[in-house]
Amino acid sequence: MRGEAGLIDHALLAHWPFNEREGHVTRDKVQHIEDAVHHVFQQAVFQPSRTIKRRQGIRGHSLWFDGYSTYVRRKKEAFPPLKEGLTISVWVAPHSYGGIDDDVMAALVNQHVPKDKTGFILGFQPHGVVAFHVGLAKGWLKVSSREITVPKNEWTHVAATYDPTDGFMALYLNGTQVANTYGEKGIPIACADTDLLIGKHNDPKMIEDTFSLGMFSGLIDDVRIYSRALTEEELLKEWRAYLSIYDGQIPEIAEKDMAIQREEFGSDVHRPQYHLSPPGHWMNEPHAPLYYKGRYHLFYQHNPQGPYWGNIHWGHWISEDLIHWRDLPVALSPEKDHVDPDGTWSGCAHYDEEGVPVLFFTAGDNRCLPNQRIGLARSTVKQDGDIELKKWIKHSEPVLIQPEGFDLDDDGFRDPFVWKEGAIWYQLVGSGMNGRGGTALLFESDDLYEWTFKGPLYISDRAKYPFLGRVWELPILLPLGTDSRGKEKHIFIISPIGDEADVEVFYWIGTWDRENGRFLPDEEEPQLFDLGDFHFTGPSAMIDPKTGRLILFTIAQGERPIEYEYASGWAHNGGLPVELYLAGDDRLKFRPIIEVETLRKRKLLDVSQKTVAAVNQELKEISGDMLEIQVTFQAREEGCCGLYVRQSDDRKEETLLYYDFSTQAFFVDRSKTTLDQHEKTKGVQGGATGIAKNEPLRLRVFLDKSLVEAYMNDVKSLTTRVYPTLGSAKGLSLFGDEALVVESMVVWELNGIYA
């Protein structure tokens, strides 16, 4: 018989249309059973609990699967055994393909026990290949779409059938058969003793017993399961019936319905609100800053599958002022049979000979050693007028591979940095030389595609500086201007990794010897930007074409148990953009860009020439977790001064930032930062600042929920994380001798940057 709008009802076992507007259950229209919809925020930890909202579907609503926590469970007792055959029919629009692990399918619909070879699974293999497996008495029967893949961000009707009568198995995409195979005749599917799951693998691989691999990311609508194998003609008719209301065309999906929605994380008590962050899930370093037609672009390492490391794509932001950013769709993704099947890692942005934006990226390919090569992608703006640079076309071959014969590290050829001087493009690639330590390799080109190796730009003494590690990541070389003697200076920035490495950001100031392709540092010892521990990393930088400033971007790493990242749904964010400049005394100085001042919402305090004791009386009325604080302490020969932030009424939770006048060192004490014993924010971090003896301390602190950034006299910073548990932990007070004079103190409440 026929059902609604010509859809087939005969032998229909289950039908989930997902037409609820929200809620923790979804109703099967055939058996009239309400099945549980699992979602991390139905019992939220760091924000109010909420139900999962549906989005626009192929018909009515659809269910958004976040890729790591969302799935539907049908109890095994409520699902009958399949004796006469099976058809699974489902509309899908993938946001991500479920990762790039060859051993785990991203399940659409499954009820199978892999070790027993029982049941069935329909899902995605890497890069959007559809696969269908059924367990028979003698083993698995499998079929896949092989070279035919399901596109992201578009609706596709997927159907899979198995007919035990003749052992015929087939896969269909949009009503057309794309693959089939035959097994032995007369063998029914072996019943699996487990629940039926939609969107989650029955037997997933786990990341630290927390994240399940093999989960679906994107939209699913109108799941139907039949107890017989529908014919190709029936499936084609069904597909046409779905599209009858769209004049036979598959409808487009609105960008907001396909995206991770930032507002779902806005009430998280620890999520920064005026710093760069992904809309949700996991990010690492911001990179590839670019200015094009009045807009700034910044990209970042992103896992659209969930808030954990892996499955690396390029996220994308756009801004008109370097402060207020807007989310754009993922710019680059790993692609099957392309230069980057195993991850699209960090890189840089530049322009070709016609001024068209290009991206250089680290292409992950595990078929190669090293498994890192350099790829290039070109904007489509010339073809389609895409001035927001949403679309990029990758060059079919890597433009650069690791040179042979130089004893280079097998796991260090990544993070290209490209610039142009005259008619020549230059490229640095982070690497290391076996037994000698990290380096940046220099290449030259006159067309962006053919590159000549010029040797290592600079190699430090690893025996003398073991903290510089065996490989340097994210190398940067940019002009700083002239020093006090009129000599041109450059800054060379790196982030080291390796067993002995401090994973921080180091720099040298020196001379770029263009003729010989070498960097000559003024001083051999590298300098450190930030005194925090692993919270100011992942550097990228640009000379802003609009203002001429040298602007540095970094990631402000989180510091949380993996279980809390699961519960939060996001991990990490960027630091404030900072301007680097060469001061009159030839020292490097840096400060947040002046546009940060546009975030100021309300001045909460403005005092001058008062003692610590007097200021603390006024601070009793001040509280907040999104603040800018500027305070200048009068110079002293010895003693300490500083600032408590995120201080609770009873002082059971507080974080202390303090400066020691006798040693000119700055520290953060996090021994009382949080009462949560599972959080990792503990201990004292800090070090020497380089502030002159008897110089006043000019401290500028940015407090944004869990993120604290402190800048001292524009010569050093300290970035750290705090995760207090008490609602009252928003207080401020000064630390130090009560008679110490505070030359000035101003506190502003700040706005967030996302509408």
NUBAZA-405228 format. One record per residue (C-alpha): residue number from 1; residue in one letter; z, y negated, x negated. Coordinates in steps of 0.1 Angstrom, whole numbers. Each point is the difference from the previous one (the first is absolute). Example, Ala and Ser with C-alpha at 12.3 -4.5 7.8 and 13.67 -1.06 7.14 Angstrom:
> n  res  Z  Y  X
> 1  A  78  45  -123 .
> 2  S  -7  -34  -14 .
This chain:
> n  res  Z  Y  X
> 1  M  0  0  0 .
> 2  R  -3  -37  -10 .
> 3  G  29  -24  -4 .
> 4  E  2  -38  -2 .
> 5  A  -33  -17  -10 .
> 6  G  -18  33  -6 .
> 7  L  25  14  -26 .
> 8  I  5  37  0 .
> 9  D  32  14  15 .
> 10  H  -7  37  0 .
> 11  A  23  19  -24 .
> 12  L  18  -32  -10 .
> 13  L  33  9  -15 .
> 14  A  14  -34  -9 .
> 15  H  -11  -36  2 .
> 16  W  17  -30  -16 .
> 17  P  -17  -32  10 .
> 18  F  27  -22  -17 .
> 19  N  -2  -25  28 .
> 20  E  37  -10  0 .
> 21  R  5  -36  -11 .
> 22  E  29  10  -22 .
> 23  G  28  25  -3 .
> 24  H  13  31  -19 .
> 25  V  -19  25  22 .
> 26  T  -36  7  10 .
> 27  R  -10  19  31 .
> 28  D  -22  30  0 .
> 29  K  -21  -3  32 .
> 30  V  -6  37  4 .
> 31  Q  34  15  -4 .
> 32  H  18  -32  10 .
> 33  I  23  3  -30 .
> 34  E  13  -30  -19 .
> 35  D  -3  6  -37 .
> 36  A  19  -19  -27 .
> 37  V  -17  -28  -19 .
> 38  H  18  -3  -34 .
> 39  H  1  -33  -17 .
> 40  V  23  -14  -27 .
> 41  F  11  -31  19 .
> 42  Q  12  18  32 .
> 43  Q  33  4  -20 .
> 44  A  -5  -29  -24 .
> 45  V  24  -7  -28 .
> 46  F  -9  -35  -13 .
> 47  Q  -14  -16  32 .
> 48  P  7  5  37 .
> 49  S  -12  33  14 .
> 50  R  -31  -2  21 .
> 51  T  -26  22  17 .
> 52  I  -35  5  -13 .
> 53  K  -26  -21  17 .
> 54  R  -34  13  9 .
> 55  R  -33  -18  -10 .
> 56  Q  -34  -2  16 .
> 57  G  -16  34  3 .
> 58  I  -34  15  8 .
> 59  R  14  1  35 .
> 60  G  31  -19  8 .
> 61  H  25  2  -28 .
> 62  S  1  19  -32 .
> 63  L  28  10  -23 .
> 64  W  3  -16  -35 .
> 65  F  11  25  -26 .
> 66  D  15  -19  -30 .
> 67  G  -9  28  -25 .
> 68  Y  36  10  -10 .
> 69  S  23  1  30 .
> 70  T  -19  2  32 .
> 71  Y  -9  33  17 .
> 72  V  2  18  33 .
> 73  R  18  33  4 .
> 74  R  -7  27  27 .
> 75  K  27  27  0 .
> 76  K  -16  34  -8 .
> 77  E  16  15  32 .
> 78  A  -21  -24  21 .
> 79  F  -33  8  -16 .
> 80  P  -17  34  10 .
> 81  P  -17  23  -25 .
> 82  L  -37  -3  -4 .
> 83  K  -18  32  9 .
> 84  E  -34  -10  13 .
> 85  G  -9  -27  -24 .
> 86  L  8  -36  -9 .
> 87  T  -15  -35  2 .
> 88  I  18  -31  -13 .
> 89  S  -15  -33  11 .
> 90  V  14  -33  -14 .
> 91  W  -11  -36  -6 .
> 92  V  11  -13  -34 .
> 93  A  -3  -33  -19 .
> 94  P  15  5  -35 .
> 95  H  17  -28  -18 .
> 96  S  5  21  -31 .
> 97  Y  -11  36  -6 .
> 98  G  34  14  -7 .
> 99  G  0  -2  -37 .
> 100  I  -21  16  -27 .
> 101  D  20  32  -5 .
> 102  D  -25  29  1 .
> 103  D  26  25  11 .
> 104  V  13  -17  32 .
> 105  M  -21  -8  30 .
> 106  A  9  -30  20 .
> 107  A  7  17  33 .
> 108  L  -15  -12  33 .
> 109  V  11  29  21 .
> 110  N  16  31  -14 .
> 111  Q  22  30  9 .
> 112  H  -2  22  -31 .
> 113  V  22  18  -25 .
> 114  P  -20  0  -33 .
> 115  K  19  28  -17 .
> 116  D  -5  23  30 .
> 117  K  -36  -10  5 .
> 118  T  7  -6  37 .
> 119  G  -10  -28  24 .
> 120  F  -24  -28  -5 .
> 121  I  -4  -35  -16 .
> 122  L  -25  -27  6 .
> 123  G  2  -29  -25 .
> 124  F  -14  -20  -29 .
> 125  Q  -6  11  -35 .
> 126  P  -3  -28  -26 .
> 127  H  -22  -29  7 .
> 128  G  -6  7  37 .
> 129  V  -15  36  -1 .
> 130  V  10  18  32 .
> 131  A  12  35  -3 .
> 132  F  11  27  26 .
> 133  H  19  32  -9 .
> 134  V  10  28  22 .
> 135  G  23  29  -9 .
> 136  L  -13  34  8 .
> 137  A  15  34  -5 .
> 138  K  -18  4  -33 .
> 139  G  4  -35  -14 .
> 140  W  -14  -36  5 .
> 141  L  -33  -9  14 .
> 142  K  -10  -35  -11 .
> 143  V  -27  -26  6 .
> 144  S  -4  -36  -12 .
> 145  S  -24  -28  4 .
> 146  R  -5  -1  -38 .
> 147  E  -22  -30  -8 .
> 148  I  3  -15  34 .
> 149  T  31  -22  3 .
> 150  V  17  -19  28 .
> 151  P  0  -38  -6 .
> 152  K  31  -20  -2 .
> 153  N  9  -26  27 .
> 154  E  -25  13  25 .
> 155  W  3  24  29 .
> 156  T  -14  35  -6 .
> 157  H  2  29  25 .
> 158  V  10  32  -19 .
> 159  A  -2  34  16 .
> 160  A  6  35  -14 .
> 161  T  -6  33  16 .
> 162  Y  6  37  -6 .
> 163  D  -14  28  22 .
> 164  P  15  34  -8 .
> 165  T  -27  18  19 .
> 166  D  -26  -5  -27 .
> 167  G  23  -15  -27 .
> 168  F  -18  -33  1 .
> 169  M  18  -32  -12 .
> 170  A  -15  -35  0 .
> 171  L  8  -36  -6 .
> 172  Y  -15  -29  20 .
> 173  L  0  -38  -7 .
> 174  N  -11  -23  29 .
> 175  G  -14  30  20 .
> 176  T  -21  13  -29 .
> 177  Q  7  33  -18 .
> 178  V  5  -8  -37 .
> 179  A  12  34  -13 .
> 180  N  5  36  10 .
> 181  T  9  34  -13 .
> 182  Y  5  35  13 .
> 183  G  29  24  -3 .
> 184  E  5  36  12 .
> 185  K  -7  5  37 .
> 186  G  28  6  25 .
> 187  I  29  -14  -21 .
> 188  P  22  -25  19 .
> 189  I  20  -27  -18 .
> 190  A  33  14  -13 .
> 191  C  28  -18  18 .
> 192  A  21  -23  -22 .
> 193  D  38  0  5 .
> 194  T  4  -38  -3 .
> 195  D  -3  -32  20 .
> 196  L  -33  -17  6 .
> 197  L  -2  -34  -18 .
> 198  I  -24  -29  5 .
> 199  G  -2  -22  -31 .
> 200  K  22  21  -23 .
> 201  H  -6  31  -21 .
> 202  N  21  31  9 .
> 203  D  8  8  -36 .
> 204  P  -4  -32  -20 .
> 205  K  5  -7  -36 .
> 206  M  30  -23  -5 .
> 207  I  7  -30  -22 .
> 208  E  36  2  -11 .
> 209  D  9  18  33 .
> 210  T  -8  -33  19 .
> 211  F  -37  -6  5 .
> 212  S  -22  26  16 .
> 213  L  -35  1  -13 .
> 214  G  -28  11  23 .
> 215  M  8  -25  28 .
> 216  F  -27  -19  18 .
> 217  S  -4  -38  -2 .
> 218  G  -18  -20  26 .
> 219  L  -7  3  38 .
> 220  I  -2  32  20 .
> 221  D  -10  1  37 .
> 222  D  -6  25  27 .
> 223  V  10  33  -17 .
> 224  R  -13  30  20 .
> 225  I  6  37  -7 .
> 226  Y  -20  27  18 .
> 227  S  6  38  2 .
> 228  R  -37  7  -6 .
> 229  A  -28  -11  -23 .
> 230  L  -20  -28  16 .
> 231  T  -37  1  -6 .
> 232  E  -19  -26  -20 .
> 233  E  -16  -11  33 .
> 234  E  34  -4  17 .
> 235  L  14  -20  -29 .
> 236  L  -31  -23  -1 .
> 237  K  4  -7  37 .
> 238  E  37  -6  -4 .
> 239  W  -7  -25  -28 .
> 240  R  -25  -18  21 .
> 241  A  24  -1  29 .
> 242  Y  26  -17  -21 .
> 243  L  -25  -27  -9 .
> 244  S  -15  -5  35 .
> 245  I  22  -31  5 .
> 246  Y  -14  -15  -33 .
> 247  D  -37  5  8 .
> 248  G  -1  30  -23 .
> 249  Q  13  -19  -31 .
> 250  I  32  7  -19 .
> 251  P  21  -31  4 .
> 252  E  12  -21  -30 .
> 253  I  36  -1  -8 .
> 254  A  18  -34  -3 .
> 255  E  13  -6  -35 .
> 256  K  35  -5  13 .
> 257  D  -1  34  17 .
> 258  M  -10  18  -32 .
> 259  A  23  -18  -24 .
> 260  I  36  5  -11 .
> 261  Q  17  -27  21 .
> 262  R  22  -23  -21 .
> 263  E  21  -11  29 .
> 264  E  14  35  4 .
> 265  F  20  -6  -32 .
> 266  G  10  -36  5 .
> 267  S  35  7  12 .
> 268  D  10  21  -30 .
> 269  V  31  -15  -15 .
> 270  H  -11  6  -36 .
> 271  R  -37  -9  2 .
> 272  P  -10  -33  -17 .
> 273  Q  -16  -25  22 .
> 274  Y  -15  -26  -23 .
> 275  H  -12  22  -28 .
> 276  L  -33  20  -2 .
> 277  S  3  34  17 .
> 278  P  -23  26  15 .
> 279  P  -2  1  38 .
> 280  G  20  32  -4 .
> 281  H  2  32  -21 .
> 282  W  -1  0  -38 .
> 283  M  -13  -25  -25 .
> 284  N  1  -5  -37 .
> 285  E  -13  -28  -21 .
> 286  P  -20  -29  14 .
> 287  H  -32  -4  -21 .
> 288  A  -35  -15  -2 .
> 289  P  8  -35  11 .
> 290  L  -32  -19  10 .
> 291  Y  -10  -34  14 .
> 292  Y  -31  -1  21 .
> 293  K  -13  -27  24 .
> 294  G  34  -17  6 .
> 295  R  20  32  3 .
> 296  Y  22  20  -23 .
> 297  H  -3  38  0 .
> 298  L  26  24  -14 .
> 299  F  -1  38  0 .
> 300  Y  27  26  -5 .
> 301  Q  5  37  -5 .
> 302  H  7  14  34 .
> 303  N  6  34  16 .
> 304  P  -11  -4  37 .
> 305  Q  14  35  7 .
> 306  G  37  -9  -4 .
> 307  P  27  -17  -21 .
> 308  Y  -3  23  -29 .
> 309  W  -20  0  -33 .
> 310  G  -35  16  1 .
> 311  N  -33  -1  18 .
> 312  I  -7  -34  -17 .
> 313  H  -23  -25  18 .
> 314  W  -5  -37  -4 .
> 315  G  19  -21  26 .
> 316  H  -13  -36  5 .
> 317  W  15  -34  8 .
> 318  I  -16  -33  5 .
> 319  S  15  -35  -2 .
> 320  E  -9  -37  -1 .
> 321  D  31  -11  -19 .
> 322  L  13  29  -21 .
> 323  I  31  2  22 .
> 324  H  -10  8  36 .
> 325  W  -19  33  0 .
> 326  R  -19  19  26 .
> 327  D  -7  38  0 .
> 328  L  -36  12  -2 .
> 329  P  -12  36  2 .
> 330  V  2  23  -30 .
> 331  A  -26  -12  -25 .
> 332  L  -6  32  -21 .
> 333  S  8  36  7 .
> 334  P  -4  32  -20 .
> 335  E  -33  16  10 .
> 336  K  -13  36  -1 .
> 337  D  -27  6  -27 .
> 338  H  3  -35  -13 .
> 339  V  15  -16  -31 .
> 340  D  36  0  14 .
> 341  P  6  32  21 .
> 342  D  37  2  -12 .
> 343  G  11  -36  4 .
> 344  T  -11  -36  -3 .
> 345  W  24  -15  -24 .
> 346  S  7  -35  -13 .
> 347  G  -26  -24  -14 .
> 348  C  -12  -36  2 .
> 349  A  -25  -23  17 .
> 350  H  -27  -22  -14 .
> 351  Y  -35  -13  9 .
> 352  D  -35  13  -10 .
> 353  E  -28  -21  -14 .
> 354  E  -7  -14  35 .
> 355  G  36  -8  8 .
> 356  V  4  30  23 .
> 357  P  36  15  -2 .
> 358  V  3  33  -17 .
> 359  L  30  23  -4 .
> 360  F  7  21  -30 .
> 361  F  24  29  7 .
> 362  T  15  31  -16 .
> 363  A  -19  30  15 .
> 364  G  21  31  2 .
> 365  D  -20  32  -5 .
> 366  N  19  32  -9 .
> 367  R  -32  17  -10 .
> 368  C  1  -22  -32 .
> 369  L  22  -4  -30 .
> 370  P  14  -25  0 .
> 371  N  -1  -1  38 .
> 372  Q  -4  -38  -1 .
> 373  R  -32  -19  -2 .
> 374  I  -11  -35  9 .
> 375  G  -19  -6  32 .
> 376  L  -17  -31  14 .
> 377  A  -3  -11  36 .
> 378  R  -21  -29  13 .
> 379  S  6  -22  30 .
> 380  T  -25  2  29 .
> 381  V  2  -37  6 .
> 382  K  -36  -6  -10 .
> 383  Q  -12  26  25 .
> 384  D  22  -7  30 .
> 385  G  18  -33  -6 .
> 386  D  33  17  -2 .
> 387  I  19  -30  -15 .
> 388  E  34  17  5 .
> 389  L  -12  27  -24 .
> 390  K  9  29  22 .
> 391  K  -28  22  -11 .
> 392  W  -8  13  -35 .
> 393  I  -26  24  -13 .
> 394  K  9  21  -30 .
> 395  H  -24  5  -29 .
> 396  S  -10  37  0 .
> 397  E  11  6  -36 .
> 398  P  29  -11  -21 .
> 399  V  -8  -31  -20 .
> 400  L  24  10  -28 .
> 401  I  15  33  -13 .
> 402  Q  25  5  -28 .
> 403  P  -17  -2  -34 .
> 404  E  1  31  -21 .
> 405  G  11  4  -36 .
> 406  F  28  -26  0 .
> 407  D  30  24  6 .
> 408  L  8  -17  33 .
> 409  D  27  12  24 .
> 410  D  -14  26  25 .
> 411  D  20  -16  28 .
> 412  G  -6  -37  -7 .
> 413  F  -33  -17  10 .
> 414  R  6  -23  29 .
> 415  D  6  -34  15 .
> 416  P  -31  -20  -10 .
> 417  F  3  -37  -5 .
> 418  V  -34  -19  -2 .
> 419  W  -8  -36  -9 .
> 420  K  -31  -19  -11 .
> 421  E  -6  -24  -29 .
> 422  G  -35  -15  -3 .
> 423  A  -25  28  8 .
> 424  I  23  28  -9 .
> 425  W  24  19  22 .
> 426  Y  31  15  -17 .
> 427  Q  21  29  13 .
> 428  L  34  12  -10 .
> 429  V  11  35  10 .
> 430  G  36  12  -4 .
> 431  S  4  30  -23 .
> 432  G  19  14  -30 .
> 433  M  -8  15  -34 .
> 434  N  16  33  -8 .
> 435  G  29  -4  -24 .
> 436  R  -4  -38  -1 .
> 437  G  10  -12  35 .
> 438  G  -15  -21  28 .
> 439  T  -30  -22  -3 .
> 440  A  -27  -18  20 .
> 441  L  -36  10  -7 .
> 442  L  -26  -28  -2 .
> 443  F  -36  3  13 .
> 444  E  -29  -24  3 .
> 445  S  -29  -1  24 .
> 446  D  -29  -23  10 .
> 447  D  -6  15  34 .
> 448  L  34  16  13 .
> 449  Y  -15  35  -1 .
> 450  E  -6  8  -37 .
> 451  W  30  -6  -22 .
> 452  T  5  2  -38 .
> 453  F  33  10  -15 .
> 454  K  14  -25  -24 .
> 455  G  32  17  -9 .
> 456  P  37  -6  8 .
> 457  L  9  -36  8 .
> 458  Y  35  4  -15 .
> 459  I  23  28  -10 .
> 460  S  37  -5  -5 .
> 461  D  24  19  -23 .
> 462  R  13  28  22 .
> 463  A  26  10  -26 .
> 464  K  14  -35  0 .
> 465  Y  -4  -6  38 .
> 466  P  4  35  16 .
> 467  F  6  -17  34 .
> 468  L  -37  -9  1 .
> 469  G  -8  37  7 .
> 470  R  -31  21  -6 .
> 471  V  -23  -16  25 .
> 472  W  -4  -36  12 .
> 473  E  -9  -6  37 .
> 474  L  -14  -31  16 .
> 475  P  -11  -20  -31 .
> 476  I  -8  -37  6 .
> 477  L  -14  -26  -25 .
> 478  L  -2  -36  13 .
> 479  P  -1  -35  -16 .
> 480  L  32  -20  1 .
> 481  G  -14  -33  -13 .
> 482  T  8  -18  -33 .
> 483  D  33  0  -18 .
> 484  S  17  -30  -15 .
> 485  R  -23  2  -30 .
> 486  G  -31  1  21 .
> 487  K  -7  36  -5 .
> 488  E  -15  21  28 .
> 489  K  25  27  11 .
> 490  H  -4  31  22 .
> 491  I  26  22  16 .
> 492  F  -3  38  -2 .
> 493  I  20  19  26 .
> 494  I  6  38  3 .
> 495  S  22  25  19 .
> 496  P  10  30  -22 .
> 497  I  6  35  11 .
> 498  G  12  31  -18 .
> 499  D  32  19  -8 .
> 500  E  16  -28  -19 .
> 501  A  -17  -29  18 .
> 502  D  17  -27  20 .
> 503  V  -22  -2  31 .
> 504  E  2  -38  0 .
> 505  V  -25  -28  -7 .
> 506  F  -3  -12  -35 .
> 507  Y  -22  -28  -16 .
> 508  W  -11  -15  -32 .
> 509  I  -13  -35  -6 .
> 510  G  -27  -3  -27 .
> 511  T  -36  -5  -9 .
> 512  W  -30  18  16 .
> 513  D  -24  7  -29 .
> 514  R  -32  3  20 .
> 515  E  -22  6  -30 .
> 516  N  19  31  -11 .
> 517  G  12  11  34 .
> 518  R  37  -1  -9 .
> 519  F  32  -17  12 .
> 520  L  22  -16  -27 .
> 521  P  36  -5  13 .
> 522  D  20  -29  -13 .
> 523  E  30  23  -2 .
> 524  E  0  37  -3 .
> 525  E  29  6  24 .
> 526  P  -10  1  36 .
> 527  Q  18  -21  26 .
> 528  L  13  11  33 .
> 529  F  -6  -20  32 .
> 530  D  28  14  22 .
> 531  L  35  13  -6 .
> 532  G  2  23  30 .
> 533  D  -5  37  -5 .
> 534  F  -33  13  15 .
> 535  H  -2  -27  27 .
> 536  F  -26  -23  -16 .
> 537  T  -29  22  -9 .
> 538  G  -37  5  6 .
> 539  P  -15  -33  -13 .
> 540  S  -33  -15  10 .
> 541  A  -11  -36  -6 .
> 542  M  -28  -26  5 .
> 543  I  -10  -35  -10 .
> 544  D  -1  -16  34 .
> 545  P  -35  -16  3 .
> 546  K  14  -25  24 .
> 547  T  29  -14  -21 .
> 548  G  -5  14  -35 .
> 549  R  35  16  1 .
> 550  L  7  34  -16 .
> 551  I  16  19  28 .
> 552  L  18  34  -4 .
> 553  F  5  25  27 .
> 554  T  24  30  -2 .
> 555  I  16  27  21 .
> 556  A  37  -3  8 .
> 557  Q  8  37  0 .
> 558  G  24  14  26 .
> 559  E  29  22  -12 .
> 560  R  8  24  28 .
> 561  P  5  37  7 .
> 562  I  -32  16  12 .
> 563  E  17  8  33 .
> 564  Y  5  -37  6 .
> 565  E  -36  -8  -7 .
> 566  Y  -9  26  26 .
> 567  A  25  -16  25 .
> 568  S  -14  -35  -8 .
> 569  G  -37  8  3 .
> 570  W  -8  -23  -29 .
> 571  A  6  -1  -38 .
> 572  H  -2  -29  -24 .
> 573  N  -14  -35  1 .
> 574  G  -13  -27  -22 .
> 575  G  19  -27  -19 .
> 576  L  -6  -37  4 .
> 577  P  -32  -12  -17 .
> 578  V  11  -19  -32 .
> 579  E  -18  -26  -21 .
> 580  L  0  6  -38 .
> 581  Y  -4  -30  -23 .
> 582  L  6  -10  -36 .
> 583  A  27  -25  -3 .
> 584  G  2  -29  -24 .
> 585  D  22  21  -24 .
> 586  D  -27  27  0 .
> 587  R  21  24  20 .
> 588  L  -14  18  30 .
> 589  K  16  -12  32 .
> 590  F  -5  13  35 .
> 591  R  11  -9  35 .
> 592  P  -10  9  36 .
> 593  I  -31  -19  11 .
> 594  I  7  -33  17 .
> 595  E  -15  13  33 .
> 596  V  33  19  4 .
> 597  E  15  -33  12 .
> 598  T  -21  2  32 .
> 599  L  23  29  11 .
> 600  R  30  -24  2 .
> 601  K  12  0  36 .
> 602  R  33  -18  0 .
> 603  K  23  -15  -27 .
> 604  L  34  15  3 .
> 605  L  18  -17  -29 .
> 606  D  -7  -29  -24 .
> 607  V  29  -10  -24 .
> 608  S  3  -14  -34 .
> 609  Q  26  -7  -27 .
> 610  K  27  22  16 .
> 611  T  22  26  -14 .
> 612  V  -5  37  7 .
> 613  A  31  0  22 .
> 614  A  -13  -29  21 .
> 615  V  -34  15  5 .
> 616  N  15  33  10 .
> 617  Q  18  -17  28 .
> 618  E  -33  -12  14 .
> 619  L  -16  34  -6 .
> 620  K  24  16  25 .
> 621  E  -23  -13  27 .
> 622  I  -32  12  -16 .
> 623  S  -15  35  5 .
> 624  G  -34  16  0 .
> 625  D  -22  28  -13 .
> 626  M  -32  -21  -4 .
> 627  L  10  -28  -22 .
> 628  E  -11  -21  -30 .
> 629  I  30  -12  -21 .
> 630  Q  -2  -25  -28 .
> 631  V  31  -7  -20 .
> 632  T  5  -17  -34 .
> 633  F  33  6  -19 .
> 634  Q  12  -24  -26 .
> 635  A  -3  14  -36 .
> 636  R  30  15  -16 .
> 637  E  8  16  -34 .
> 638  E  13  32  16 .
> 639  G  9  16  32 .
> 640  C  -21  13  29 .
> 641  C  -14  -14  32 .
> 642  G  -21  13  27 .
> 643  L  -6  7  37 .
> 644  Y  10  27  24 .
> 645  V  -26  9  26 .
> 646  R  0  24  30 .
> 647  Q  38  -4  1 .
> 648  S  18  15  30 .
> 649  D  29  -17  17 .
> 650  D  25  24  -15 .
> 651  R  -18  1  -34 .
> 652  K  -4  37  1 .
> 653  E  -37  -6  -6 .
> 654  E  -14  -26  -23 .
> 655  T  -24  -4  -29 .
> 656  L  8  -22  -30 .
> 657  L  -26  -19  -21 .
> 658  Y  17  -16  -30 .
> 659  Y  -7  -17  -33 .
> 660  D  20  2  -32 .
> 661  F  0  -33  -18 .
> 662  S  13  15  -33 .
> 663  T  -29  25  -3 .
> 664  Q  -27  -17  22 .
> 665  A  -4  33  19 .
> 666  F  -5  5  37 .
> 667  F  11  30  21 .
> 668  V  2  14  35 .
> 669  D  30  20  9 .
> 670  R  -8  24  28 .
> 671  S  33  20  0 .
> 672  K  8  -13  35 .
> 673  T  -35  -5  13 .
> 674  T  3  27  27 .
> 675  L  25  24  16 .
> 676  D  -28  26  5 .
> 677  Q  7  26  -27 .
> 678  H  -35  13  3 .
> 679  E  -17  -32  -10 .
> 680  K  -9  -3  -37 .
> 681  T  7  -37  -4 .
> 682  K  29  2  -25 .
> 683  G  10  -12  -34 .
> 684  V  -5  -31  -21 .
> 685  Q  -35  -11  -12 .
> 686  G  -10  -30  -22 .
> 687  G  -4  -13  -35 .
> 688  A  -7  -30  -22 .
> 689  T  -18  -29  16 .
> 690  G  -11  -22  -29 .
> 691  I  17  -30  16 .
> 692  A  12  -23  -27 .
> 693  K  37  -4  -9 .
> 694  N  17  -28  19 .
> 695  E  -29  -2  25 .
> 696  P  9  -2  37 .
> 697  L  -9  30  21 .
> 698  R  -26  -8  26 .
> 699  L  0  30  23 .
> 700  R  -25  5  28 .
> 701  V  6  30  22 .
> 702  F  -22  14  27 .
> 703  L  17  23  25 .
> 704  D  -22  20  23 .
> 705  K  19  28  18 .
> 706  S  3  27  -26 .
> 707  L  -19  -19  -28 .
> 708  V  17  -24  -24 .
> 709  E  -20  -21  -25 .
> 710  A  19  -22  -24 .
> 711  Y  -18  -25  -24 .
> 712  M  19  -16  -29 .
> 713  N  -12  -33  -15 .
> 714  D  -36  13  5 .
> 715  V  3  22  -31 .
> 716  K  12  33  15 .
> 717  S  4  17  34 .
> 718  L  21  28  14 .
> 719  T  -13  20  29 .
> 720  T  22  26  18 .
> 721  R  5  17  33 .
> 722  V  30  0  23 .
> 723  Y  6  21  32 .
> 724  P  33  -10  16 .
> 725  T  12  17  31 .
> 726  L  22  -26  16 .
> 727  G  -14  -25  25 .
> 728  S  22  -28  -15 .
> 729  A  -14  6  -35 .
> 730  K  -20  -33  1 .
> 731  G  25  -23  -17 .
> 732  L  -2  -21  -32 .
> 733  S  25  -12  -25 .
> 734  L  1  -13  -35 .
> 735  F  15  19  -29 .
> 736  G  18  -16  -30 .
> 737  D  27  -24  -10 .
> 738  E  10  -20  31 .
> 739  A  -1  -32  -21 .
> 740  L  -35  6  -12 .
> 741  V  -23  -28  11 .
> 742  V  -30  9  22 .
> 743  E  -26  -27  -8 .
> 744  S  -19  9  32 .
> 745  M  -4  27  25 .
> 746  V  -26  3  28 .
> 747  V  -4  29  25 .
> 748  W  -30  4  23 .
> 749  E  -5  25  28 .
> 750  L  -36  14  -4 .
> 751  N  -26  12  24 .
> 752  G  -18  33  -1 .
> 753  I  -37  0  -10 .
> 754  Y  -14  24  27 .
> 755  A  -6  -13  35 .
